[in-house]
Amino acid sequence: MSIHNTIFSRSIFLLATIQLCFLFKYELQAQATVSKSDQNIAGFGYAEKGDSVEFIFGQQKKMIVSGVEVILEKRMNEINQVNVAGDFNAWNPDVAKFQMKKVDGTLFTLTVNKSAIGKKGELRQFKFVLNHKYWVEPPSEAQNKFTGKDGYTNLTLRL
């Protein structure tokens, strides 16, 4: 292989790596975008609002549901309901007070008083559940995810 071919190959590799870094950064920024009117963004899937927590579903473009990657925008018409299930409601996706409201396009929200989900300082775990039965896995880039000894990965929230 000539020196010109080697330099050309390395240049192509370097260019592809730089492009992937920019794409990855753009994807993370797009998935973390939330309306920030007086919100203190604390983690993926929720925002703290004083004595309350606002759960937020629909920020991401893609999600893993029952082991299958799904593009949210393409499947939105199939989502009739989004609930929050966690260790604070016995992982029950049917609790009415944890049913989210659709606010815009693909965005669902639910505001809950912190005292309804635990005590100050506690670490709580939760997931979003679609149509009472499809559990959404936390995105790989979420900083507030935790995998337990049981192998399940959940989003976390510190009160």
N, C-alpha and C positions, 0 to 999 in steps of 0.2 A: 504494500500500500504506500502510495507516495505521501510526502509531507503535506501536499495541498489537499489531498483527500482526507487526511487525518484532521487538519485544521478545519476543513469544511464540516466534517462530521461533528466535531466538538462544538462548533459554532451553532449548528442546528440543534444539538442537544441543549446547549445553554439557552438558546432562544425559546425552545419548548418549555424548559424549566421555568423561565421568567414568566412566560404566558400563563402557565399553570398556577404560579404564585398569585398573579394578579386576579385570575378567575376565582381562586379559592377565597381571596380577600373580599372580592365583590360579593360572592355568595354569602359569606358570613355577615357582611354588612346588610345585605338585603334581608336575611332571615332574622336579624336582630332589630330591624326597624319597627318601632312602635310609636304611636302618638305619644309625645312626651309632655303633654300639658300637665304641669304640676305633679308628675310621677317620678318616683325614685326607682329606676329599673334595677331590680335586685337579682334577677336570674331569668333563664329562659322559661317562658310559660306563665310568668306572673310579674306584677309590679306592686310594690308597697305603696299604700296610700294612707298614711297616718295610722289609725287604728284598724284599718282594713287592708285586705289583699285583693287585688284584681287579677283573677286568672284570665289568661289570654291564649286563645287557640286560633291558628290560622296565619301566623306570621311566616311560617315556612312555606317554601314552594313544593318541597318533596317531604314525604314522611314514610315511615315503615309501619304498616298495619298488618298484624298477624303474619309477620315475616315477609311481606310483599311490599316493594317500593311503589308508592302511589304519588302521582302528581296531583296535588290538591285541587288546583283550578279545573282540571279535567274531570274530577270525580265529585265536585261540589254538589251537583244536583242529587247525588245519592246520600248526602249527609242530611238527615232529618233532625238530628239532635246530637249535641255534644254535652257530656257530663264530666265532672271532675270526680275521680275516685282516688282515695288515699287512705293512709293509716288513721286519719281523723274521722272517717266515716265507714270503717270496717271494709274498705275496698269495694263498697257497694255502688255500682254504676246507676242504680235506680233511685237514689235519694233525691227527692224533688228539689230540695233547697240547694243542691249542687248542679242543677241543670243550667247550662249557659244560654245566653241570648245572642242571636245573630244580630250584629250591629252594622256590618258593611261587607259586601262581597263574600270573602272567605273568612272574615273575622268574627269570632264569637268571644264574649266576655262574661264574667261573673264576678261581682264584688261581694266579699264575705267579711264579716267582722273577724278579726284575728282570734278573739276569744272563742269563736265557734270551732276553731280548728286546733287550738292548743294554748299553751302558756308561753309567756315571753322566754326566749332563749332555746325553746325546743326546736329540734330539727324534724320536720314533717316530710313525708314522701307522698307523691301523687303521680297520676297519669291521666291523660284524656281518653275518654271512651266514646266512640262513635256509635250512634243508634243502639245504645245499651249493650253492645256485644263486641265491638272491634276496638281493641286496646292499641293505642298509638305509642310506639317506642320513642324514647327521647332521642333527639337528633344527636349525631356524633359530636357536633361542635358545642353542645350545651355544656357549660362549665358547672352547672348545678345538677349533674346526674350522678347516680350512685348505683353500683351493682352489689347486691347483697350476697350472702352465702348461698341463698337459694337460686342464684343465677339470674334473677329478675333485675332489670335496670329501670330505675324510676327517676323522676325529677325530684329535687329536694327544695325545701323552703325553710329558712331559719326565721322563727318568729321573734 
